[in-house]
């Protein structure tokens, strides 16, 4: 199962095709090709699937989801936690 953790946009490329997002301290790049131009800006929260930003979500909803994910992560051991954070948005289907 693939779970998309809300990620905060910290940078948008000049050509607006890519962005950098932060998820629990992990920074990764994501493709913006599925979004309309100028739809995603620095500070927005987004959901990513297989490396593509699929949609933007409300900050209040994002922060509530992040709190829930924190509770789940606290119940995991360190190896499970790192795997969930690093691989969480890169599922293959």
N, C-alpha and C positions, 0 to 999 in steps of 0.2 A: 504494500500500500504506500502511496506517496502522500506526504503531508507537506503543504506549503506553509512555511513559517513567514509571517509578515517581515519584510525587510525594508530598511530605511534607505532611500536614495541619497547618496553622499556626493555623487558627481555624475554629470551628464556630458557625454562627448560633444565636441563642437558640431559634428555632423548629425547629432541626435539619434544615432543608430545604436549606441551602446551606453550603458551606465554602470556605475559601481554602486553596490549596495552593501549594507552592513547588517549582519544577523548575529546577535549574541557575540559581538567582537570579531567575527569572521567577515572579511571583506572579499567580495567576488564580483566578477563582471557579469552583466546580463544584457541580453539583446533586446532592443526596443522596437524591432520590426513589426510586432503584433499590435503596437499602440499607434495612435494618431500622433503626428508631429506636434510637439509642444504640450502634449497631454501630461507628461511626467516631468516633474521638476525636482530639484534638490529639496530634501525635507519631506517629500511624499513617502507614503508607505505603499509597497507593492507586493503582489504575490507572483512567484516565479515557478514555472514548470519547464523542466528540461532546458534550463538556461535562458528562457524567454520570459520577459515580463508579460503576464497575461492580463492583469488588471490592477488598477489602483484602488486602495481601500481607505476608508475614513480613518483618521488618526485614532479616534476613540476606540473604534472596533479593533484596530491593529494592536493598540496597547493592551486591551483586554485579552486578546488572543495570546499576546506575548506572555502575559502573567500566567495564563493557563499552561502554556508550553514550559514555563519555568518550573511549575509544580511537577509536571511530568518528568522533566530533566533531573530534578532533584531526587526522584525515585530511582534513577538509573545509576549504574556504576560508571566510572570515568570513561572507559572504552566505549560503552554504549552511547554516552552523552556526546563524545566527540564525533562519533560516526553519525549520529542523528543531526548534529549541527552542520557538519561539513558536507555530508552526502544528502541531506534532506531535500534540497531543491533540485537535485540532479537525477531523479529517478527516471527510468527508461520507459515508463508506460504504465 
